[in-house]
Structures are given as C-alpha cells and as structure tokens.
C-alpha cells in the first residue's frame, strides 16, 4: 500500500493556485479585490504580454506593516474575517489563498506602506520561496508585482491564449469591478498605451445622486448607446434591494456577455439571476437574443452564501424565490414605465444604412464628385434625440379607442374606422408619433412629427397591440371569444392532436375553443375576438408546434408570452395590406397609448424615428 504523507507546502500552494489562478486575469482579479477591500480610491494596473510577464497593481489603500506582509503570503491568513464567521462576509476577498497561491507559481513582490507609517516594506516570493521583509521606497498604499506567471509550473503556460486574448479577459475583469465601484478611479495600460481610464465619480463622492454617478460609469464602460437607452431600476422587498439599469428591449445582443450582475458589490455569473433576467424580458425579445443590463442586488450577508466556489463567481441564496421575484418584478415595472419608447440605436442604424461607405469605396455606392461638400463625405450620424420618448413619457392617451374623439382600432382588420374625425396635426405634443402621411410597399407607415419623421412597421406594431390587449383581457377574467359560422376542421398528427386536446381548457381561457375530431384532427369552434378574421388552421398548427417544444409540466399560463404571441401574430394587420389615412392614424394613436409598443413580441423595433437635423445632414444641408 502507498504510504500516506503530508504534501510539501510549495506543492500545496501550487495545487491551490490551480483553483484560484486560472489565467492572468484571475490573478489580477484577486489583487484588485484586495485593493478595494483596503479602501483604495485609485487603482492603477499595468499588464505586459497579457499579464504573462508582468501584472502590476498599485493602490492608495491603507497599506501594511512588515509583520502584515509576512502574514499576507501565508495560506489562510486574512484580515477580513475578524469574527471567524463565514455567514457575515462583507468583503470581496476572505479565503486568504490568493497571494500565497500566486507566489507559488510566479515571482511575486509586494511593497506596502501603512497609512501613517514611517517607512515602506517589501517582501518577495519566488516559486513559493519566501524572502524576509526589507525596507523599500513607496509614498503610500500598496504595489504588487507579479512577474513570469506560471514559470514554476510550465505546463500551465501551454493553456494560455494569445496575449491579446488574455488582455481582453483582464479588461473585462476590471470593467466588472469598476461598475460596482464608481467611486474608485481605475487605469489599465500595457506599458505603452492606456487601455482603460475611468475617473472616480464625483457625484458619489460628494453625496449627490449615486444612480446618476453609476450610470455615468456604466456609460463609460458599455458605451453611449447603453447610457442613452438604459432604464433605471430601483426596488426593495423584505430587506432585499435591487438597483441598476436595464436596456430597452430593442437594445439586445447575440449573447449574454453584456449582462452584468452583482451581489453585495461582488460580480457574479449566477444561473438564478440570469434566468430571472430572461424571464423578465420574455414578452419583449426572442429566445436567441439577450438584453443589456447592469443590476446590483444588496441583501443581508447572512442571506447569501458566497463561499461556494473558489473563484467566488457563484453564490447561493437562502430565499431564491424572493430574489427571482424581486428581479422579475422590478425589470417588468421599469419596462412598463418606458411606454412605447424604442432605443435610439434603431435610428442610428437606419442613418448608417443611408451613409456612404467610408475609406475605399465598395459595393454600389457612388463616389462623390470632387466638388461635393465635406459634410457629405465625412458625415458621421450622431445619436438621435430622445425627444419622442420624453414626450410620450409625459403623456399617456386616456382613451384606448371606442369613446371620445379618438380612432378605434379594436375592430377586425377588414373594418374601417369612422371618417370625419379631426386629423391629428404633426406638431401636437400629445401625439409624439405624429400624423400619417403615406404608406409605402403596403407595409410601412410614414408619419411626420414636429421635428422629423417616423417609419412604422404596421404588422410588428399591431402585433404588439393585439398581444397587450390579450394579456389585459386574460387578466380581467378571460379573452372574449367569437364563434365561427362554420367550425373549421384542422388535420394534424395524432401526437399534436393529443397535445392540443390536453390543453383545451387553458386554450379556452385564451379564447380558442377546440376539441378532438377523430384520431388525426381537431375542430375549431371559437377564436379570440381580438384576432378578427384569422387563419384558424394556421394558428392551430403553430400552437401545436409551440406545445411540442414546451415542457409538459408547464401550464399555458406559465407560457403566456409564447401562446399569446403566436395568436397576436396571426391576428395582426398583415404585411401587404393597404391602410387608409384614418386606419394609419388610429394605429399611431394606439401605439402611443400602449406600453411596450416600441418593439414587437420578438424584440424587433416597431418604428424608427429620424430627426430632421439628421436627414438634413444626409443631404449636406448641415
């Protein structure tokens, strides 16, 4: 039998480094978290070769004396658990493994001067071999240098990516920490150029609105498009508080990389939180798209366990249901407050499609004449104004159609609204979507506003309107039904028939009444009245496909977004249908009065706003 033995301390630290120090960015994260825990207000970072040859972190925190330096590089030595209580962790670091693990696989040097101390001290650790502290020169704070990472474990070097890739991971780590700490200034460079330079938020330091300071920091990291299209989030329940900003549904990405979640100031990638965000946006974007969010959850330390993963990127909540409910409710409330607002990136993308190619001319764009104005050749569209969204936020139409002088658009698509009602003027601030002027390609409505024009996708817009009315009707007690003069028989596979018949009572609550009609067919007797004249057979076939992809344990009430979305798509004004002026204006007025009408059920924009000033720039008039 092999003999049991205690592993050497150096080997133990190298094993621990395999868990804590996965790549240069992992080591950088630990060092910056130490600086934040030390009360730093400025952190300067230098990386060379993506952190492989050098990681240097300098801060202006409280610093350490010589005795503290010696303890800092010992395993499980920490100043962050004064009561030895793992249920009350209020700091980012607490394990006491980072520095000895880093020192075991690199050449580590720590220089520090305690606040109010007479001199600075330096300690060195090379491949796990410790040198005694020695006097050094440093004005204040701490400077940590990690050189030749993984030189003591060469096999790990083979798993590192290219320097640019490793540098990208490091930048992402610092961006996440900087989002949670806008009061701290950060700089990151590679020795020759600055990759990141974030000034401390003055508002937070002087006691002004911290949300404005946080949004400014988020805008500096995520870009102007997020800052211009972010909705404030602020909710509290049972001692749990959620703040931050969430992007409009039309501002979405291909992956969830732009979703930043924090728990008590700690960046995490938690499945529960990510799932809650997806659930909140389920009504507004398709399943393959992801919204941009930056959310900060604050809760009592004893309500969350942060000690479940060596990298501290996962957490466990005592009341997971409360956390999920808080996030979903707060995000849905913020999205409802946005009304019909769509992101400004929609208008920017539209202007970009009009802009000629820059640099070498490609495709079918003509080269400007030599006498063309400079503004045409060098035009870069600016972000469209949010005037339309702000006008709508201050006004909500009191009439959803059917009373007063407004236009009704609740009737079947083939119906015509009353004529003779006063045409809304394009300069009326109560009608931010303006007055309809034309319909092009039997699908797009052109409306003139006081300072520009709006292009509306009639099918996408009416799909959202029908969907929202179905949800309101269902919440009020059930969707009104309309009996078919001749019940329609729809032939399907036996499995599809079984799925539909098993959900018949739930479908009836949604306004669709059907029953089995032999082994391979169903008969449709009633359809939702809101859908008007619809293709009942096509609707039933689409619902059968939706149910095939659904979890059998889920009720249709839990899948309300998908089912109502499918019905709304069939009941909306179709592309290719010509509308008269009254119908077009009725659609615009309904959009102004309906929440979330800035995007369809799949996350596509329902309208594009172009400012007159931007249009004039396209033609070189500005």
QUIMO-V776143 format. One record per residue. N is the residue number from 0. OMEGA is omega in radians with two decimals (none if undefined). Layout:
# QUIMO-V776143
n:omega
N:OMEGA
N:OMEGA
This chain:
# QUIMO-V776143
n:omega
0:3.06
1:-3.11
2:3.07
3:3.09
4:3.10
5:-3.12
6:3.08
7:-3.10
8:-3.14
9:3.13
10:3.09
11:3.13
12:3.11
13:3.08
14:3.10
15:3.13
16:3.10
17:3.11
18:-3.02
19:-3.03
20:-3.14
21:-3.11
22:3.14
23:-3.14
24:3.11
25:3.09
26:3.13
27:3.13
28:-3.13
29:-3.11
30:-3.13
31:3.08
32:3.06
33:3.13
34:3.11
35:3.10
36:3.12
37:3.09
38:-3.12
39:3.04
40:3.01
41:-3.13
42:3.14
43:-3.03
44:3.04
45:3.08
46:3.02
47:-3.07
48:3.13
49:-3.11
50:-3.12
51:-3.10
52:-3.14
53:2.89
54:3.14
55:-3.13
56:3.12
57:-3.14
58:3.11
59:-3.12
60:-3.00
61:3.11
62:-3.10
63:3.00
64:-3.10
65:-3.14
66:3.11
67:3.10
68:-3.13
69:3.13
70:-3.06
71:-3.10
72:3.02
73:-3.12
74:3.07
75:3.01
76:-3.08
77:3.06
78:-2.95
79:3.05
80:-3.05
81:-3.11
82:-3.10
83:-3.08
84:-3.13
85:3.11
86:3.13
87:-3.14
88:-3.09
89:-3.14
90:3.12
91:3.11
92:3.12
93:-3.04
94:-3.10
95:-3.13
96:-2.95
97:-3.05
98:3.10
99:3.12
100:3.10
101:3.14
102:-3.13
103:-3.06
104:-3.10
105:2.99
106:-3.01
107:3.08
108:3.12
109:3.06
110:-3.05
111:3.07
112:-3.14
113:3.13
114:-3.08
115:-3.12
116:-3.11
117:-3.07
118:3.08
119:-3.12
120:3.13
121:3.07
122:-3.09
123:3.04
124:-3.11
125:-3.13
126:3.14
127:3.13
128:-3.02
129:3.02
130:-3.12
131:3.12
132:3.11
133:3.13
134:-3.11
135:-3.13
136:3.07
137:-3.06
138:-3.11
139:3.05
140:-3.04
141:3.03
142:-3.14
143:3.10
144:3.08
145:-3.12
146:3.06
147:-3.13
148:3.13
149:3.08
150:-3.13
151:3.07
152:-3.01
153:-3.12
154:-3.13
155:-3.11
156:-3.09
157:-3.09
158:3.09
159:3.12
160:3.12
161:-3.12
162:-3.13
163:3.12
164:3.12
165:3.10
166:3.10
167:3.09
168:3.13
169:3.12
170:3.14
171:3.12
172:-3.11
173:3.11
174:3.14
175:3.13
176:-3.14
177:3.09
178:-3.10
179:-3.07
180:-3.13
181:3.13
182:-3.11
183:3.07
184:3.14
185:2.96
186:-3.13
187:3.14
188:3.12
189:-3.12
190:3.14
191:3.13
192:-3.13
193:3.14
194:-3.09
195:3.13
196:-3.06
197:3.11
198:3.08
199:-3.12
200:-3.10
201:-3.11
202:-3.12
203:-3.10
204:-3.09
205:3.07
206:3.09
207:-3.06
208:-3.12
209:-3.13
210:3.09
211:3.11
212:3.14
213:3.13
214:3.09
215:3.10
216:3.11
217:3.11
218:3.13
219:-3.10
220:-3.05
221:3.10
222:-3.11
223:-3.09
224:3.10
225:-3.13
226:-3.11
227:-3.01
228:-3.14
229:3.11
230:3.12
231:3.11
232:-3.13
233:-3.12
234:-3.13
235:3.14
236:3.03
237:3.12
238:3.07
239:-3.11
240:3.12
241:3.08
242:3.10
243:-3.10
244:3.13
245:-3.13
246:3.04
247:-3.10
248:3.14
249:3.06
250:-3.07
251:-3.05
252:-3.11
253:-3.14
254:3.13
255:-3.10
256:-3.13
257:3.03
258:-3.05
259:-3.05
260:-3.06
261:3.08
262:-3.08
263:3.10
264:-3.09
265:3.08
266:-3.12
267:2.99
268:-3.00
269:-3.09
270:3.13
271:-3.12
272:3.13
273:3.11
274:3.10
275:3.10
276:3.12
277:3.13
278:-3.14
279:-3.11
280:-3.03
281:-3.11
282:-2.85
283:-3.12
284:-3.14
285:-3.01
286:-3.09
287:3.10
288:-3.03
289:-3.14
290:3.03
291:3.14
292:2.97
293:-3.00
294:-3.06
295:-3.12
296:3.09
297:-3.13
298:3.12
299:-3.06
300:-3.11
301:-3.14
302:-3.11
303:3.10
304:3.14
305:-3.04
306:-3.08
307:-3.10
308:-3.12
309:-3.14
310:3.08
311:3.12
312:3.11
313:3.14
314:3.09
315:-3.09
316:3.08
317:3.13
318:-3.09
319:3.14
320:3.12
321:3.14
322:-3.14
323:3.13
324:3.14
325:-3.10
326:-3.12
327:-3.13
328:-3.12
329:-3.14
330:3.13
331:3.09
332:3.13
333:3.13
334:3.10
335:3.12
336:-3.10
337:-3.14
338:-3.10
339:-3.07
340:3.02
341:-3.07
342:3.13
343:3.13
344:3.11
345:3.10
346:3.12
347:3.12
348:3.12
349:3.11
350:3.11
351:3.10
352:3.10
353:-2.98
354:3.08
355:3.12
356:3.11
357:3.14
358:3.11
359:-3.07
360:-3.07
361:3.04
362:-3.07
363:3.14
364:3.12
365:3.08
366:3.14
367:3.05
368:-3.09
369:-3.13
370:-3.11
371:-3.09
372:-3.12
373:-3.11
374:3.10
375:-3.06
376:-3.03
377:-3.04
378:2.99
379:-3.06
380:3.06
381:3.12
382:3.11
383:3.13
384:3.07
385:-3.09
386:-3.12
387:-3.14
388:-3.12
389:3.12
390:-3.14
391:-3.12
392:-3.13
393:-3.06
394:3.01
395:-3.10
396:-3.12
397:-3.04
398:3.11
399:-3.10
400:3.10
401:3.07
402:3.14
403:-3.07
404:-3.10
405:-3.14
406:3.13
407:3.09
408:-3.12
409:-3.10
410:-3.14
411:-3.10
412:-3.10
413:-3.06
414:3.06
415:3.13
416:-3.13
417:3.08
418:3.11
419:3.09
420:-3.09
421:3.11
422:3.12
423:-3.13
424:-3.06
425:-3.11
426:-3.12
427:-3.13
428:3.10
429:3.14
430:-3.06
431:3.09
432:2.99
433:-3.09
434:-3.14
435:3.14
436:-3.08
437:2.98
438:-3.10
439:3.14
440:3.07
441:-3.13
442:-3.03
443:3.13
444:3.08
445:-3.14
446:3.12
447:3.06
448:-3.10
449:-3.09
450:3.12
451:3.11
452:-3.13
453:3.06
454:-3.04
455:2.98
456:-2.98
457:-3.13
458:-3.13
459:-3.11
460:-3.10
461:3.05
462:3.10
463:3.14
464:3.13
465:-3.13
466:-3.13
467:3.13
468:3.08
469:3.12
470:3.12
471:-3.13
472:3.14
473:3.12
474:-3.12
475:3.08
476:3.11
477:-3.13
478:3.12
479:-3.07
480:3.11
481:-3.11
482:3.08
483:3.12
484:3.06
485:3.11
486:-3.05
487:3.11
488:-3.12
489:3.13
490:-3.11
491:3.01
492:-3.09
493:3.14
494:3.12
495:3.10
496:-3.14
497:3.14
498:-3.11
499:-3.11
500:3.13
501:3.13
502:-3.07
503:3.14
504:3.13
505:3.09
506:3.12
507:3.08
508:3.11
509:3.05
510:-3.10
511:-3.12
512:3.11
513:3.11
514:-3.14
515:-3.12
516:-3.07
517:-3.06
518:-3.04
519:-3.12
520:2.99
521:3.07
522:-3.13
523:-3.09
524:-3.14
525:3.11
526:3.09
527:-3.11
528:-3.13
529:-3.07
530:-3.14
531:3.12
532:-3.07
533:3.09
534:-3.07
535:-3.12
536:3.12
537:3.12
538:-3.11
539:3.13
540:3.12
541:3.12
542:3.11
543:3.10
544:3.11
545:-3.12
546:3.12
547:-3.12
548:-3.06
549:3.03
550:-3.10
551:-3.13
552:-3.11
553:3.05
554:3.09
555:3.08
556:3.09
557:3.14
558:-3.07
559:-3.07
560:-3.10
561:-3.06
562:3.12
563:3.11
564:3.11
565:3.13
566:-3.12
567:3.13
568:-3.14
569:-3.06
570:-3.08
571:3.08
572:-3.04
573:2.99
574:-3.13
575:3.12
576:-3.13
577:3.14
578:3.02
579:-3.04
580:-3.12
581:3.13
582:3.13
583:3.13
584:3.07
585:3.10
586:3.13
587:-3.12
588:3.10
589:3.10
590:-3.12
591:-3.07
592:-3.03
593:3.08
594:3.05
595:-3.08
596:3.09
597:3.11
598:3.10
599:-3.08
600:-3.11
601:3.10
602:3.09
603:3.13
604:3.07
605:3.11
606:3.07
607:3.10
608:3.08
609:3.10
610:-3.13
611:-3.14
612:3.12
613:3.11
614:3.12
615:3.10
616:3.12
617:-3.11
618:3.07
619:3.13
620:3.13
621:none
